[in-house]
Amino acid sequence: MPITMWSAPAFTGSPSPPRASWMMFINLFPVGLLQLNQILATSYWQGRQPEFFMQPMVRLFEWLRLPGDMLFIAGILPVVYLALRMFINRNRKGQVEAKGAPQKV
């Protein structure tokens, strides 16, 4: 199997397409349909009010998004670990020259 941009964990840090598709089909699409239904039944402004987003069904779809977010968080942790490790173990210019330079007596 060839390594692509989406399958190389060192490049992406997380499997982004599964998270994106989870977010689209579990959260954005169903909430968008509910919002469209609200807009067509009442008005555009009623579908954009904060009260719409406090409805129990919309809140349920927001919570169903959690597994996709957890997938992203689990994928980004190795990237954060590597970045911190590189930051802590970075070579400073003065230290590198001091190691290779002869000592003065």
C-alpha positions in Angstrom: 0.0 0.0 0.0 1.6 3.3 -1.0 2.0 6.0 1.6 -0.1 9.0 0.8 -0.5 12.3 2.5 -3.5 11.0 4.4 -1.9 7.7 5.5 1.4 9.0 6.7 1.0 9.5 10.5 4.3 11.4 10.8 3.0 13.9 8.3 -0.6 14.4 9.4 -0.4 13.6 13.1 -4.0 12.3 13.0 -6.2 10.6 10.5 -7.9 13.8 9.4 -10.4 12.4 6.8 -12.2 10.1 9.3 -12.5 13.0 11.7 -13.7 15.3 9.0 -16.3 12.9 7.7 -17.4 12.1 11.2 -17.9 15.8 11.9 -19.8 16.3 8.6 -22.2 13.4 8.7 -22.8 13.3 12.5 -22.9 17.0 13.3 -22.9 19.5 10.4 -25.3 17.8 8.0 -28.0 16.8 10.5 -27.9 20.2 12.3 -28.0 21.9 8.9 -31.1 20.0 8.0 -32.7 20.9 11.3 -31.7 24.5 10.7 -33.1 24.5 7.1 -36.4 23.0 8.4 -36.6 25.8 11.0 -35.8 28.5 8.4 -38.4 27.2 6.0 -41.0 26.9 8.7 -40.5 30.3 10.3 -37.8 32.7 9.0 -34.1 32.9 8.4 -33.5 34.9 11.6 -35.3 32.3 13.7 -33.0 29.6 12.4 -29.9 31.7 13.4 -31.1 32.6 16.9 -29.2 31.1 19.9 -32.5 29.5 21.0 -32.3 27.2 18.0 -28.9 25.9 19.1 -30.2 25.2 22.6 -32.8 22.7 21.3 -32.3 19.2 22.7 -31.9 17.6 19.3 -29.2 20.1 18.2 -27.4 19.6 21.6 -27.5 15.8 21.0 -25.8 16.2 17.6 -23.2 18.4 19.2 -22.4 15.7 21.7 -22.3 13.0 19.0 -19.4 14.9 17.5 -17.2 14.1 20.5 -15.8 10.7 19.2 -14.5 12.5 16.1 -12.9 15.2 18.2 -11.3 12.6 20.5 -9.8 11.0 17.3 -8.2 14.3 16.5 -6.9 14.8 20.0 -5.5 11.3 20.2 -3.8 11.9 16.8 -2.3 15.3 17.8 -0.7 14.1 21.1 2.3 12.5 19.4 2.9 15.6 17.4 2.9 17.7 20.5 5.2 15.2 22.2 7.7 15.4 19.3 7.6 19.2 19.2 8.3 19.5 22.9 11.1 16.9 22.7 12.7 18.8 19.8 12.3 22.1 21.7 13.9 20.7 24.9 16.8 19.0 23.0 17.5 21.7 20.5 21.1 22.7 19.8 22.1 26.2 20.5 24.8 27.8 18.3 27.1 28.6 21.3 26.8 25.1 22.7 27.6 23.4 19.5 30.7 25.5 18.9 31.9 25.0 22.5 31.8 21.2 22.2 33.9 21.1 19.1 36.4 23.9 19.9 39.7 23.2 21.6 39.8 24.3 25.2 42.1 27.2 26.2 44.6 26.6 28.9 
